[in-house]
Structures are given as C-alpha cells and as structure tokens.
Amino acid sequence: MADVQYWDDTLADEVQSIRQLLNEASSMLGSAASKATALDRAEKKLRAAQGTAKSYKMETRLVSDPRQRRDYENKLTRLTEELGTIANDLRALRGGAQRDQLFVGARSGIGRSVDGMSGEEAGDVMLDDMNEIQDRTKSSLQNTKGMVAASKEVGEATMEELLRQREQIRTIDNEAMRIEDNLNRADKLIKTFGKRMATDRFIQCFACVNVLLLVGVIGYFVFKNSTKDEGGGNVSPANPVGGGRSLRGLIHGGIPDW
C-alpha cells in the first residue's frame, strides 16, 4: 500500500516538473541553444517518468483490495495520458525549435557566402544534415522502442508468474492451516472420548456385565463337561456270561426261551 502511494506521488511530481519545463521552453525568446537545452532536460525527465509509470503499474497489480486497486489504476491512466500529451508537446516544441534554427541560418546566409557557400547552398546542407540526424534518431528510437517492448513483455510475464506463485503459496498455506485445524480437532475428540470412557459409569457397568457374562459362560461349559464325565462312570458293564449262554443255544440250534 505504501509502495503504491510512493509511486503515485513520484509520478505526479515528475509530470508537474516536466510540464513546468515545457512551459519555460515555450516562453523562451532567447537563443535556440537555451531552448534546446531545456527541451533536452524535459525529454530526460519524460523517460524517467515513463519508467516510474511502469513501476507504478506493477505495484498496482499487487494491491489486494479491489476498490483501492481500481482507484490507483484510474490515477495511473490519467497520469499516463498526461505523459502522452507532454510527449506530443515536446515533439512539437522541438520541431519548432529546429525550424527556427534553420530559418535563422538561412536568413544569415542570404546575399553573402558562408564558408564559401551561398545562403541557399548552406540551407540545403543544413537540411541534408538534419535529415541524416533525423534518420539516425528514428532508427535509434525504433531500436529503443523494440528493447522497451521486449523488456515490458518480460516484466509482465515475470509479474504474472510471481502473482501465480503467490496465489499457489496462499492456497498451500490455507490448506496447511485447514489440515492443522482438523488434526487439532481430532486430537481433542480423542482425548475427550478417552476421558469419557474412563469416567462414564454406564460404560464401566456395561464392561463389568460383559466380563461377568463371559466368566459365566466359561463356568457353565466347564460344569457341564464335568457332569457328563461323572454320569458316564456309573453305567454297569455288560454280562459276558449271559452272552455266552445265548451263543451256545444258537449253536445247538435252539432258540433260547427268555
């Protein structure tokens, strides 16, 4: 929040400073060199302000509050438009200064030679030099714009990746906090259940009844098995003699009379 406000104040101050320099340059009536110097200073400040606007834009994306982020985006848009207007004014003033310097040089050469050339020839030479300088400046400007565009793309991609990683870290942190809360809740439930198991009389009585029933069942089976063993020992054995007589009667062909 404080970083965004810093960039907002810095960009507003730079825009005001550049505007003041342009006003001073447009009101200059002296030599063209002083006016060109003032325009050069304004151009340097304009490039610095454009860099500040990029930093302002990146910091604005990090604002979590949607309403505050929208307010800062509106301020950035207004200041960016002001920078575009200043850039157009700067180009217009610089073009006017170059035309004034050219006309002054042409008027100074009319009717007499300048370094062996007439005023018309000197004007043509100055125009050729200006065209050459303009071509070099244009080429340099195109290269600079290409590098700035590439840097901007890299910066935006880096910012998007950082934002994505930030969201992932926030999601992981929330998930870890949720798991920790669940573990703490489960631990409390286990402790509470253990305390209830140890102190609840109903559960204690139910456990005692289960133990007594188990002991009773075991005792019943033991007693039943011992009773069977004792009953089996009182049975009389079979008479072998009677069996022998019956066998002999069958052998002699008779049917015993019982």
Secondary structure, 3 states (H helix, E strand, C coil): CHHHHHHHHHHHHHHHHHHHHHHHHHCCCCCHHHHHHHHHHHHHHHHHHHHHHHHHHHHHHCCCCHHHHHHHHHHHHHHHHHHHHHHHHHHHHHHHHHHHHHHHHHHHHCCCCECCECHHHHHHHHHHHHHHHHHHHHHHHHHHHHHHHHHHHHHHHHHHHHHHHHHHHHHHHHHHHHHHHHHHHHHHHHHHHHHHHHHCHHHHHHHHHHHHHHHHHHHHHHHHHHHHHHHHCCCCCCCHHHHHHHHHHHHCCCCCCC
